[in-house]
Amino acid sequence: AEWSMDHSTSEERPSSEPSAAELRRAKNRRQQRSFRQKQRKKIEELEVSARELRQQ
């Protein structure tokens, strides 16, 4: 999808075959996304339990 940024190697290899660096970047993006989702869920659980404590 993002071959325009990488002129030197895009001609040498087929566009369907991402480089190791691109695979690493995609993996990092996935890890960061799942990490943020976990953090958000944790925060929501804390807020819910805090609300329940205040209501008692």
ROBA-133840 format. One record per atom (N, C-alpha, C): chain; atom name; x, y, z. Coordinates in Angstrom, 1 decimal, decimal comma, m for minus. Atoms other than C-alpha are relative to their C-alpha. Layout:
# ROBA-133840
<pt chain="A" atom="CA" c1="X" c2="Y" c3="Z"/>
...
This chain:
# ROBA-133840
<pt chain="A" atom="N" c1="0,8" c2="m1,2" c3="0,0"/>
<pt chain="A" atom="CA" c1="0,0" c2="0,0" c3="0,0"/>
<pt chain="A" atom="C" c1="0,9" c2="1,3" c3="0,0"/>
<pt chain="A" atom="N" c1="m0,8" c2="m1,2" c3="m0,2"/>
<pt chain="A" atom="CA" c1="2,8" c2="2,4" c3="0,9"/>
<pt chain="A" atom="C" c1="1,3" c2="m0,1" c3="m0,7"/>
<pt chain="A" atom="N" c1="m1,3" c2="0,2" c3="0,7"/>
<pt chain="A" atom="CA" c1="5,4" c2="1,8" c3="m1,8"/>
<pt chain="A" atom="C" c1="0,6" c2="1,3" c3="m0,4"/>
<pt chain="A" atom="N" c1="m0,5" c2="m1,2" c3="0,5"/>
<pt chain="A" atom="CA" c1="5,7" c2="5,4" c3="m2,8"/>
<pt chain="A" atom="C" c1="1,1" c2="0,6" c3="0,9"/>
<pt chain="A" atom="N" c1="m1,0" c2="m0,6" c3="m0,9"/>
<pt chain="A" atom="CA" c1="7,8" c2="6,3" c3="0,3"/>
<pt chain="A" atom="C" c1="1,4" c2="m0,7" c3="m0,2"/>
<pt chain="A" atom="N" c1="m1,2" c2="0,8" c3="0,1"/>
<pt chain="A" atom="CA" c1="10,4" c2="3,6" c3="m0,6"/>
<pt chain="A" atom="C" c1="0,4" c2="m0,2" c3="m1,4"/>
<pt chain="A" atom="N" c1="m0,3" c2="0,1" c3="1,4"/>
<pt chain="A" atom="CA" c1="11,6" c2="4,3" c3="m4,1"/>
<pt chain="A" atom="C" c1="1,1" c2="m1,0" c3="m0,4"/>
<pt chain="A" atom="N" c1="m1,2" c2="0,8" c3="0,4"/>
<pt chain="A" atom="CA" c1="14,9" c2="2,5" c3="m4,1"/>
<pt chain="A" atom="C" c1="m0,3" c2="m1,5" c3="0,0"/>
<pt chain="A" atom="N" c1="0,2" c2="1,5" c3="0,0"/>
<pt chain="A" atom="CA" c1="13,6" c2="m1,0" c3="m3,2"/>
<pt chain="A" atom="C" c1="m1,3" c2="m0,4" c3="m0,7"/>
<pt chain="A" atom="N" c1="1,3" c2="0,4" c3="0,5"/>
<pt chain="A" atom="CA" c1="10,1" c2="m0,8" c3="m4,7"/>
<pt chain="A" atom="C" c1="0,2" c2="m0,6" c3="m1,4"/>
<pt chain="A" atom="N" c1="m0,3" c2="0,6" c3="1,3"/>
<pt chain="A" atom="CA" c1="11,6" c2="m1,5" c3="m8,2"/>
<pt chain="A" atom="C" c1="0,6" c2="m1,4" c3="0,1"/>
<pt chain="A" atom="N" c1="m0,7" c2="1,3" c3="m0,1"/>
<pt chain="A" atom="CA" c1="13,7" c2="m4,4" c3="m7,0"/>
<pt chain="A" atom="C" c1="m0,8" c2="m1,2" c3="0,4"/>
<pt chain="A" atom="N" c1="0,8" c2="1,2" c3="m0,5"/>
<pt chain="A" atom="CA" c1="11,0" c2="m6,5" c3="m5,3"/>
<pt chain="A" atom="C" c1="m1,4" c2="0,2" c3="m0,4"/>
<pt chain="A" atom="N" c1="1,4" c2="m0,1" c3="0,3"/>
<pt chain="A" atom="CA" c1="7,4" c2="m7,2" c3="m6,1"/>
<pt chain="A" atom="C" c1="m0,7" c2="0,7" c3="1,2"/>
<pt chain="A" atom="N" c1="0,6" c2="m0,7" c3="m1,1"/>
<pt chain="A" atom="CA" c1="5,0" c2="m5,0" c3="m4,2"/>
<pt chain="A" atom="C" c1="m0,8" c2="m0,9" c3="0,9"/>
<pt chain="A" atom="N" c1="0,7" c2="0,9" c3="m0,9"/>
<pt chain="A" atom="CA" c1="3,3" c2="m8,0" c3="m2,7"/>
<pt chain="A" atom="C" c1="0,9" c2="m0,6" c3="1,1"/>
<pt chain="A" atom="N" c1="m0,9" c2="0,5" c3="m0,9"/>
<pt chain="A" atom="CA" c1="6,4" c2="m8,8" c3="m0,8"/>
<pt chain="A" atom="C" c1="0,6" c2="1,1" c3="0,9"/>
<pt chain="A" atom="N" c1="m0,5" c2="m1,1" c3="m0,8"/>
<pt chain="A" atom="CA" c1="7,0" c2="m6,4" c3="2,1"/>
<pt chain="A" atom="C" c1="1,4" c2="m0,3" c3="0,6"/>
<pt chain="A" atom="N" c1="m1,3" c2="0,2" c3="m0,6"/>
<pt chain="A" atom="CA" c1="10,5" c2="m5,9" c3="3,5"/>
<pt chain="A" atom="C" c1="m0,1" c2="m0,3" c3="1,4"/>
<pt chain="A" atom="N" c1="m0,1" c2="0,3" c3="m1,4"/>
<pt chain="A" atom="CA" c1="11,6" c2="m6,9" c3="6,9"/>
<pt chain="A" atom="C" c1="m0,4" c2="1,2" c3="0,9"/>
<pt chain="A" atom="N" c1="0,3" c2="m1,2" c3="m0,8"/>
<pt chain="A" atom="CA" c1="11,4" c2="m3,3" c3="8,1"/>
<pt chain="A" atom="C" c1="m1,4" c2="0,3" c3="0,0"/>
<pt chain="A" atom="N" c1="1,4" c2="m0,3" c3="0,1"/>
<pt chain="A" atom="CA" c1="7,9" c2="m2,9" c3="6,8"/>
<pt chain="A" atom="C" c1="m0,8" c2="m1,0" c3="0,9"/>
<pt chain="A" atom="N" c1="0,6" c2="1,0" c3="m0,9"/>
<pt chain="A" atom="CA" c1="6,9" c2="m6,1" c3="8,6"/>
<pt chain="A" atom="C" c1="0,1" c2="0,4" c3="1,4"/>
<pt chain="A" atom="N" c1="m0,2" c2="m0,5" c3="m1,4"/>
<pt chain="A" atom="CA" c1="8,4" c2="m4,8" c3="11,8"/>
<pt chain="A" atom="C" c1="m0,9" c2="1,1" c3="0,3"/>
<pt chain="A" atom="N" c1="0,9" c2="m1,2" c3="m0,3"/>
<pt chain="A" atom="CA" c1="6,5" c2="m1,5" c3="11,5"/>
<pt chain="A" atom="C" c1="m1,4" c2="m0,5" c3="0,1"/>
<pt chain="A" atom="N" c1="1,4" c2="0,4" c3="m0,1"/>
<pt chain="A" atom="CA" c1="3,2" c2="m3,3" c3="10,9"/>
<pt chain="A" atom="C" c1="m0,2" c2="m0,8" c3="1,3"/>
<pt chain="A" atom="N" c1="0,1" c2="0,7" c3="m1,3"/>
<pt chain="A" atom="CA" c1="3,9" c2="m5,6" c3="13,9"/>
<pt chain="A" atom="C" c1="0,0" c2="1,0" c3="1,1"/>
<pt chain="A" atom="N" c1="0,0" c2="m1,0" c3="m1,1"/>
<pt chain="A" atom="CA" c1="4,7" c2="m2,6" c3="16,1"/>
<pt chain="A" atom="C" c1="m1,3" c2="0,7" c3="0,0"/>
<pt chain="A" atom="N" c1="1,3" c2="m0,7" c3="0,0"/>
<pt chain="A" atom="CA" c1="1,5" c2="m0,9" c3="15,0"/>
<pt chain="A" atom="C" c1="m1,1" c2="m0,9" c3="0,6"/>
<pt chain="A" atom="N" c1="0,9" c2="0,9" c3="m0,5"/>
<pt chain="A" atom="CA" c1="m0,5" c2="m4,0" c3="15,8"/>
<pt chain="A" atom="C" c1="0,1" c2="m0,1" c3="1,6"/>
<pt chain="A" atom="N" c1="m0,3" c2="0,1" c3="m1,4"/>
<pt chain="A" atom="CA" c1="1,2" c2="m4,3" c3="19,2"/>
<pt chain="A" atom="C" c1="m0,5" c2="1,2" c3="0,8"/>
<pt chain="A" atom="N" c1="0,4" c2="m1,3" c3="m0,7"/>
<pt chain="A" atom="CA" c1="0,6" c2="m0,6" c3="20,1"/>
<pt chain="A" atom="C" c1="m1,5" c2="0,1" c3="0,0"/>
<pt chain="A" atom="N" c1="1,4" c2="m0,1" c3="0,0"/>
<pt chain="A" atom="CA" c1="m3,0" c2="m0,9" c3="19,0"/>
<pt chain="A" atom="C" c1="m0,6" c2="m0,9" c3="1,1"/>
<pt chain="A" atom="N" c1="0,6" c2="0,9" c3="m1,0"/>
<pt chain="A" atom="CA" c1="m3,7" c2="m3,9" c3="21,2"/>
<pt chain="A" atom="C" c1="0,4" c2="0,5" c3="1,4"/>
<pt chain="A" atom="N" c1="m0,4" c2="m0,6" c3="m1,3"/>
<pt chain="A" atom="CA" c1="m1,8" c2="m2,3" c3="24,1"/>
<pt chain="A" atom="C" c1="m0,9" c2="1,1" c3="0,4"/>
<pt chain="A" atom="N" c1="0,9" c2="m1,1" c3="m0,3"/>
<pt chain="A" atom="CA" c1="m3,9" c2="0,8" c3="23,8"/>
<pt chain="A" atom="C" c1="m1,4" c2="m0,5" c3="0,4"/>
<pt chain="A" atom="N" c1="1,4" c2="0,6" c3="m0,3"/>
<pt chain="A" atom="CA" c1="m7,1" c2="m1,3" c3="23,7"/>
<pt chain="A" atom="C" c1="0,0" c2="m0,6" c3="1,4"/>
<pt chain="A" atom="N" c1="0,0" c2="0,5" c3="m1,4"/>
<pt chain="A" atom="CA" c1="m6,0" c2="m3,1" c3="26,9"/>
<pt chain="A" atom="C" c1="0,0" c2="1,1" c3="1,0"/>
<pt chain="A" atom="N" c1="0,0" c2="m1,1" c3="m0,9"/>
<pt chain="A" atom="CA" c1="m5,2" c2="0,1" c3="28,6"/>
<pt chain="A" atom="C" c1="m1,3" c2="0,7" c3="0,2"/>
<pt chain="A" atom="N" c1="1,3" c2="m0,6" c3="m0,1"/>
<pt chain="A" atom="CA" c1="m8,5" c2="1,6" c3="27,7"/>
<pt chain="A" atom="C" c1="m1,0" c2="m0,8" c3="0,7"/>
<pt chain="A" atom="N" c1="0,9" c2="0,8" c3="m0,8"/>
<pt chain="A" atom="CA" c1="m10,4" c2="m1,4" c3="29,0"/>
<pt chain="A" atom="C" c1="0,3" c2="0,0" c3="1,5"/>
<pt chain="A" atom="N" c1="m0,4" c2="0,0" c3="m1,4"/>
<pt chain="A" atom="CA" c1="m8,4" c2="m1,3" c3="32,2"/>
<pt chain="A" atom="C" c1="m0,6" c2="1,3" c3="0,6"/>
<pt chain="A" atom="N" c1="0,5" c2="m1,3" c3="m0,5"/>
<pt chain="A" atom="CA" c1="m9,3" c2="2,4" c3="32,6"/>
<pt chain="A" atom="C" c1="m1,5" c2="0,0" c3="0,2"/>
<pt chain="A" atom="N" c1="1,5" c2="0,0" c3="m0,1"/>
<pt chain="A" atom="CA" c1="m13,0" c2="1,8" c3="31,9"/>
<pt chain="A" atom="C" c1="m0,4" c2="m0,9" c3="1,2"/>
<pt chain="A" atom="N" c1="0,3" c2="0,8" c3="m1,1"/>
<pt chain="A" atom="CA" c1="m13,0" c2="m1,0" c3="34,5"/>
<pt chain="A" atom="C" c1="0,2" c2="0,8" c3="1,3"/>
<pt chain="A" atom="N" c1="m0,3" c2="m0,8" c3="m1,2"/>
<pt chain="A" atom="CA" c1="m11,4" c2="1,3" c3="37,1"/>
<pt chain="A" atom="C" c1="m1,1" c2="1,1" c3="0,2"/>
<pt chain="A" atom="N" c1="1,1" c2="m1,0" c3="m0,1"/>
<pt chain="A" atom="CA" c1="m14,0" c2="4,0" c3="36,3"/>
<pt chain="A" atom="C" c1="m1,3" c2="m0,6" c3="0,5"/>
<pt chain="A" atom="N" c1="1,3" c2="0,6" c3="m0,4"/>
<pt chain="A" atom="CA" c1="m16,9" c2="1,6" c3="36,7"/>
<pt chain="A" atom="C" c1="0,1" c2="m0,4" c3="1,4"/>
<pt chain="A" atom="N" c1="m0,1" c2="0,4" c3="m1,4"/>
<pt chain="A" atom="CA" c1="m15,6" c2="0,2" c3="40,0"/>
<pt chain="A" atom="C" c1="0,0" c2="1,3" c3="0,9"/>
<pt chain="A" atom="N" c1="0,1" c2="m1,2" c3="m0,8"/>
<pt chain="A" atom="CA" c1="m15,1" c2="3,8" c3="41,2"/>
<pt chain="A" atom="C" c1="m1,4" c2="0,5" c3="0,2"/>
<pt chain="A" atom="N" c1="1,4" c2="m0,4" c3="0,0"/>
<pt chain="A" atom="CA" c1="m18,7" c2="4,7" c3="40,3"/>
<pt chain="A" atom="C" c1="m0,7" c2="m0,9" c3="1,0"/>
<pt chain="A" atom="N" c1="0,7" c2="0,9" c3="m0,9"/>
<pt chain="A" atom="CA" c1="m19,9" c2="1,6" c3="42,1"/>
<pt chain="A" atom="C" c1="0,3" c2="0,3" c3="1,5"/>
<pt chain="A" atom="N" c1="m0,4" c2="m0,3" c3="m1,3"/>
<pt chain="A" atom="CA" c1="m17,9" c2="2,5" c3="45,2"/>
<pt chain="A" atom="C" c1="m0,7" c2="1,3" c3="0,5"/>
<pt chain="A" atom="N" c1="0,6" c2="m1,3" c3="m0,4"/>
<pt chain="A" atom="CA" c1="m19,3" c2="6,1" c3="45,2"/>
<pt chain="A" atom="C" c1="m1,5" c2="m0,2" c3="0,3"/>
<pt chain="A" atom="N" c1="1,4" c2="0,2" c3="m0,2"/>
<pt chain="A" atom="CA" c1="m22,9" c2="4,8" c3="45,0"/>
<pt chain="A" atom="C" c1="m0,3" c2="m0,7" c3="1,3"/>
<pt chain="A" atom="N" c1="0,3" c2="0,7" c3="m1,3"/>
<pt chain="A" atom="CA" c1="m22,6" c2="2,6" c3="48,1"/>
<pt chain="A" atom="C" c1="m0,1" c2="0,9" c3="1,2"/>
